[in-house]
Amino acid sequence: MNFNPPVRDTIFALSSGQLPAAIAVVRITGPRASEALQLVGRIPAPRRAVLARIKDPVNNETIDAGLLLWLPGPNSETGEDVVELQLHGGRAVVSAVLAVLGRLDGFRLAEPGEFTRRAFENGRLDLTEVEGLADLIYAETETQRRQAYRQLGGMLGERAEFWRAKLIEALALVEARIDFSDEGDVPQDLVAPALALAKSLRDEMISALADGRRGERVREGFVVAIAGPPNAGKSSLLNRIVGREAAIVTSMPGTTRDIIEVHLDLNGYAITLLDTAGVRDSDDPVEQEGIRRARARAGSADLVLWICDASREETGPDEAQATTGPPVWHVHNKVDLVDPACLADRRAPVGKAVAVSALTGQGIDDLLRELTEFVGAMLRVGEPALVTRERHRIALQEAVVALDRVSGYAGSPEEEFIAEDLRLAARALGKLTGRVDVEDVLDVIFRDFCIGK
């Protein structure tokens, strides 16, 4: 019985930015993409930009004149036939072209990420490259751009495929021992080299995982929590750093109840600043909840700036938080109200001490310079991070767990167990690149793409 899979729709969308614009790019991909060329009346030479008039086939009226590209598959971005129209970027022009395409049989408007999903399904990109493309689109800083471009270039995907191929080699040795153990020309000791190879790969994966989560920190932003007692100037400091009134500032204690997040590009590094509620004893249940959240977020941050009022003798965070949580810097604010000689005698019990004035700007440049150096030192350790998402980390951890079991079989005759765990490790790496069992994550990954990509 022959099974003929259903023919895919041909999809189209505006792939360029917000209208109006100087140029608008409309992309079309799918099995009937060549039929869109009836809008220009001819099929141009492949991969050659030509000037053409785009017409409505119903009344032969010219809609616009622009550049046309014909990119027959499989050597295209999606692996299918692709047509690209570069139009004048007016809303009426684009609307008219999309309306004409929508009337063609088998054509429909693309869903978010559908162009890229077809590239993945047709083998033009693996799943780590797809994620790299998404990160490149949304990159806001130079370090994020560089990391995303490395992933798009296959940095993690190629390494994972190399590991997977080596695991399959090890598996082949073990299975040869299982299947042909009674054959005289099959070497007796095939398991030992398989175990040695598995151990070497396990060590490489553990090394990739022992990166201090640098990749996730670059991608998601280095989190800096601004914490401290009420009225120490936390919100004023946040506003001074970001250069705008992101947080409400009043003289009334407890003004900040919820956590305020501000994203900042600090010399190429993505920083997430958190302005938290003032930490103090309070009977107000709303303020108590704000304080609870402030403590929790400060505890999970990458760095805490503990703000103290330099004009008062204030204590720092409790010793447990200062020694077991993230690094803590003591920022003495309102130094414009204090004699410098008095401030010089004051020392932070734990961590770095910095003197600033959120009101006048004194010391802010020094604080930002030290913060940049600190973040850079945290994120530039060794080679670029392979792992940039929690999904990557989970898949590699699954592979390591399986290889841990393989290591435990050294000296044991249980070749079948060794083979099964080698298969599980290879399968985990296959999930990383999208070779197996990824249907449950595809929708999550592609839903964040814009339409037309």
C-alpha positions in Angstrom: 0.0 0.0 0.0 1.5 3.3 -1.1 1.2 6.3 1.2 1.3 9.7 -0.3 1.9 12.5 2.3 -0.3 15.5 2.0 1.0 18.4 -0.1 2.1 21.3 2.1 0.6 24.7 1.8 2.7 27.4 0.2 3.2 30.1 2.7 3.9 33.9 2.5 4.5 36.8 4.8 6.1 40.2 5.2 9.6 39.4 6.4 11.0 42.9 6.9 10.3 45.4 9.6 7.4 47.6 10.6 5.7 49.6 7.9 6.0 52.2 6.4 9.7 51.7 5.4 11.9 52.3 2.4 11.9 48.6 1.4 9.5 45.8 2.3 10.5 42.2 1.7 7.7 39.6 1.1 8.8 36.0 1.1 7.1 32.9 -0.3 8.0 29.3 0.2 6.5 26.0 -0.6 5.7 23.5 -3.4 3.7 26.1 -5.4 6.0 29.1 -4.8 6.8 29.3 -8.5 3.1 30.1 -9.2 3.6 33.4 -7.4 5.8 34.3 -10.4 2.6 34.9 -12.4 2.6 38.2 -10.6 5.5 39.2 -12.8 4.8 37.1 -15.8 8.1 35.2 -16.1 10.5 33.0 -14.3 13.9 34.7 -13.9 17.3 33.0 -13.7 17.8 31.4 -10.3 19.6 33.5 -7.6 19.7 36.6 -9.8 18.0 39.8 -8.7 15.9 41.3 -11.5 13.7 44.4 -11.7 10.1 43.4 -12.3 6.6 44.9 -12.3 4.3 43.1 -9.8 0.8 42.9 -11.3 -2.6 41.7 -10.1 -3.3 38.7 -12.3 -7.1 39.3 -12.1 -7.1 42.7 -13.9 -3.4 43.0 -14.9 -3.0 46.2 -13.0 0.5 47.1 -11.8 0.8 47.1 -8.0 4.4 48.1 -7.7 7.9 47.7 -9.3 10.6 46.1 -7.3 13.3 43.4 -7.2 12.5 39.7 -7.6 14.6 36.7 -6.5 13.8 33.1 -7.5 15.5 30.6 -5.3 14.5 27.0 -6.2 14.9 24.3 -3.6 16.6 22.4 -2.1 19.4 25.0 -2.0 17.3 27.7 -0.3 16.9 28.9 3.3 13.9 26.7 3.8 14.9 23.8 1.6 11.9 24.5 -0.6 11.3 26.7 -3.6 11.4 30.4 -2.4 10.4 33.6 -4.0 11.4 37.0 -2.6 9.8 40.3 -3.5 11.6 43.5 -2.5 8.9 46.2 -2.7 8.5 49.8 -1.8 7.6 49.7 1.9 4.2 51.4 1.9 1.3 49.8 3.7 -1.0 49.9 0.7 1.6 48.3 -1.6 2.3 45.4 0.9 -1.4 45.0 1.6 -2.2 44.7 -2.1 0.5 42.1 -2.7 -0.5 40.0 0.3 -4.1 40.1 -0.9 -3.2 38.9 -4.3 -1.0 36.1 -2.9 -3.9 35.0 -0.6 -6.2 34.5 -3.6 -3.8 31.9 -5.2 -4.8 28.3 -4.7 -2.8 26.5 -2.0 -1.3 29.8 -0.6 -1.8 31.1 3.0 -0.3 33.5 5.4 2.6 32.0 7.4 2.4 31.4 11.1 5.1 32.8 13.5 8.4 31.0 12.9 7.0 28.8 10.1 9.7 29.7 7.6 12.4 28.7 10.1 10.5 25.6 11.2 10.5 24.4 7.5 14.2 25.0 7.4 14.6 22.8 10.5 12.3 20.1 9.1 14.1 20.0 5.8 17.5 19.7 7.5 18.8 23.2 6.7 19.2 24.0 10.5 19.4 21.9 13.6 17.5 22.8 16.7 20.4 24.5 18.4 20.9 26.7 15.3 17.2 27.5 15.3 17.6 28.7 18.9 20.7 30.6 17.9 18.7 32.4 15.2 16.0 33.3 17.6 18.6 34.7 20.1 20.3 36.6 17.3 17.0 38.3 16.3 16.3 39.3 19.9 19.9 40.1 20.9 20.2 43.6 22.5 23.9 43.7 23.4 27.2 42.9 21.6 27.9 39.9 23.8 24.5 38.5 23.2 24.9 39.0 19.4 28.3 37.2 19.4 27.0 34.2 21.4 23.9 33.9 19.3 25.8 34.0 16.1 28.2 31.2 17.3 25.1 29.1 18.1 23.6 29.9 14.7 27.0 28.8 13.2 26.6 25.4 14.8 29.0 25.7 17.8 26.9 23.5 20.1 25.1 21.5 17.4 28.4 20.3 15.7 29.9 19.3 19.0 26.8 17.4 20.0 26.8 15.6 16.7 30.5 14.7 17.1 29.8 13.3 20.5 26.8 11.4 19.2 28.8 9.9 16.4 31.5 8.7 18.8 28.8 7.2 21.1 27.4 5.3 18.1 31.0 4.0 17.4 31.2 2.8 21.1 27.8 1.2 20.8 28.8 -0.6 17.6 31.7 -2.2 19.4 29.5 -3.4 22.3 26.9 -4.8 20.0 29.5 -6.6 17.9 30.6 -8.3 21.1 27.0 -9.2 21.9 25.9 -10.4 18.5 29.1 -12.2 17.4 30.6 -13.4 20.6 30.9 -17.0 19.3 32.7 -15.9 16.1 36.3 -16.8 16.0 37.4 -13.7 14.0 35.7 -11.2 16.4 38.2 -9.8 19.0 37.2 -10.8 22.6 37.9 -7.4 24.1 35.6 -4.9 22.4 34.0 -3.6 25.5 37.1 -2.0 27.1 37.7 0.5 24.2 34.0 1.3 24.2 34.1 2.1 27.9 37.2 4.2 27.4 35.6 6.2 24.6 32.4 6.7 26.7 34.5 7.9 29.7 36.3 10.4 27.5 33.0 11.8 26.1 31.5 12.0 29.5 34.4 14.1 30.7 34.0 16.5 27.8 30.3 16.9 28.5 31.0 17.5 32.2 33.5 20.1 31.3 31.0 21.9 29.0 28.4 21.9 31.9 30.9 23.3 34.4 30.7 26.8 33.0 29.0 28.7 35.8 25.9 29.1 33.6 27.8 31.7 31.6 25.8 31.1 28.5 22.4 31.5 30.2 23.7 34.6 32.0 24.8 36.2 28.7 21.5 35.3 27.0 19.1 36.2 29.8 21.1 39.1 31.3 23.3 39.3 34.4 20.9 39.9 37.3 21.9 42.7 39.8 19.6 43.2 42.8 19.5 46.6 44.5 18.5 45.8 48.1 18.8 47.4 51.5 16.7 49.2 54.2 13.9 51.7 53.4 14.8 55.2 52.3 18.5 54.4 51.6 18.1 55.6 48.1 17.6 52.3 46.2 15.1 53.6 43.7 17.0 56.9 43.3 20.2 54.9 42.5 18.3 52.8 39.9 16.9 56.0 38.2 20.4 57.5 38.2 22.0 54.5 36.6 19.3 54.1 33.8 19.0 57.8 33.3 15.2 58.0 33.7 12.5 57.8 36.3 11.9 54.0 36.2 11.0 53.8 39.8 8.9 56.1 42.0 10.9 58.0 44.6 9.3 59.5 47.8 10.4 60.2 51.3 7.8 57.7 52.7 9.3 54.4 53.8 7.9 51.3 52.0 7.1 53.1 48.7 8.5 50.2 46.7 6.3 47.2 47.3 6.9 45.1 44.2 10.1 44.3 42.3 10.9 46.7 39.4 13.0 45.2 36.6 15.0 47.4 34.2 17.2 46.0 31.4 20.5 47.8 30.7 23.2 47.5 28.1 26.4 48.0 30.1 29.3 48.2 27.7 28.0 45.2 25.7 26.7 43.2 28.6 23.0 42.6 29.2 22.2 43.6 32.8 18.9 43.2 34.6 18.6 45.7 37.5 16.1 44.8 40.2 14.8 47.5 42.5 13.4 45.7 45.6 11.4 46.6 48.6 13.2 48.1 51.6 14.0 45.4 54.1 12.7 46.1 57.6 10.3 44.8 60.2 6.7 45.6 59.2 3.2 44.8 60.2 1.7 45.7 56.8 0.9 42.4 55.0 1.5 44.0 51.6 4.9 45.3 52.6 5.7 42.0 54.2 5.1 40.2 50.9 7.2 42.8 49.1 10.1 42.2 51.6 9.7 38.4 51.1 10.0 38.8 47.4 12.9 41.2 47.8 14.8 38.6 49.9 14.0 35.8 47.4 15.1 37.8 44.3 18.2 39.0 46.0 19.1 35.5 47.0 18.8 34.3 43.4 20.6 37.3 41.8 24.1 37.2 40.4 25.2 40.2 42.5 23.6 42.2 45.3 24.1 45.9 45.7 23.2 46.5 49.3 22.4 50.2 49.6 23.2 52.0 52.9 22.5 55.6 53.9 26.0 57.0 54.5 24.5 59.7 56.7 23.3 57.0 59.2 24.9 54.0 60.8 23.0 51.2 59.0 23.7 47.4 59.1 24.3 45.3 56.0 22.5 42.1 55.1 22.3 39.3 57.6 25.5 37.3 57.7 24.0 34.1 56.3 22.9 35.9 53.1 26.2 37.7 52.8 28.3 34.5 53.0 26.1 31.9 51.3 24.2 33.8 48.7 25.5 35.9 45.7 28.4 38.4 46.1 27.3 41.5 48.1 28.7 45.0 47.5 28.0 47.7 50.1 27.0 50.9 48.3 27.1 53.9 50.7 24.7 56.3 49.2 24.1 60.0 50.0 27.8 60.6 50.5 27.1 64.3 49.6 25.7 64.6 53.1 28.8 63.1 54.8 32.3 64.3 55.7 34.6 62.2 53.5 36.9 61.7 56.5 34.1 60.0 58.4 33.3 57.8 55.5 36.9 56.6 55.1 36.7 54.9 58.5 33.6 53.0 57.6 34.2 49.4 56.2 31.8 46.9 54.8 31.7 43.7 57.0 31.7 41.5 53.8 32.4 42.3 50.2 33.3 45.4 48.2 32.4 48.9 49.5 31.5 51.7 47.1 30.6 55.4 47.9 28.1 57.2 45.7 25.5 59.9 45.6 22.4 59.1 43.6 21.4 62.8 43.9 24.6 64.4 42.5 26.0 61.5 40.5 29.2 61.3 42.6 30.8 57.9 42.3 28.3 56.5 39.8 30.8 56.2 37.0 33.2 54.4 39.3 30.4 52.0 40.3 29.5 51.3 36.7 33.1 50.8 35.7 33.7 48.3 38.6 30.4 46.6 37.7 31.4 46.2 34.1 34.8 44.7 35.1 33.1 42.3 37.5 30.5 41.1 34.9 33.2 40.8 32.3 35.4 38.7 34.5 32.4 36.4 35.3 31.4 35.9 31.7 34.7 35.8 29.9 36.3 32.9 31.7 37.9 30.4 29.3 36.3 29.4 26.0 32.9 30.7 24.9 30.0 28.8 26.6 28.5 25.9 24.6 25.4 25.8 26.7 23.1 28.8 26.4 19.7 27.5 27.4 18.3 25.3 30.1 17.1 22.8 27.5 20.7 22.3 26.4 21.8 21.7 30.0 19.1 19.2 30.7 19.9 17.2 27.5 23.6 17.1 28.3 22.9 16.1 31.9 20.7 13.2 30.7 23.6 12.0 28.6 26.1 12.3 31.5 23.8 10.4 33.8 23.6 7.5 31.2 27.4 7.6 30.8 27.8 7.5 34.6 26.0 4.2 34.6 28.2 3.0 31.7 31.3 3.8 33.8 29.9 1.7 36.6 29.9 -1.4 34.4 33.7 -1.5 34.2 34.8 -5.1 34.8 31.2 -6.3 34.5 30.0 -8.7 31.7 26.7 -7.0 31.3 27.2 -5.9 27.7 23.4 -5.5 27.1 23.2 -2.9 29.9 26.2 -1.0 28.5 24.6 -0.9 25.1 21.3 0.4 26.4 22.9 3.2 28.3 25.0 4.2 25.3 21.8 4.3 23.3 20.2 6.6 25.9 23.2 8.9 25.9 23.1 9.1 22.1 19.4 9.7 22.3 19.8 12.6 24.7 22.2 14.3 22.3 19.8 13.6 19.5 17.1 15.5 21.4 19.6 18.4 21.8 20.0 18.9 18.0 16.4 17.8 17.2 17.1 14.4 15.6 14.7 12.6 17.9 11.7 13.2 20.2 11.4 17.0 19.9 7.8 17.4 19.0 6.9 18.5 22.5 9.4 21.4 22.4 9.0 22.6 18.8 5.9 24.7 19.5 7.5 26.4 22.5 10.7 27.2 20.5 9.0 28.5 17.3 6.1 30.5 18.9 8.6 33.2 19.9 9.6 33.9 16.3 7.9 36.8 14.4 5.7 36.1 11.4 7.8 35.9 8.2 10.8 34.3 9.9 
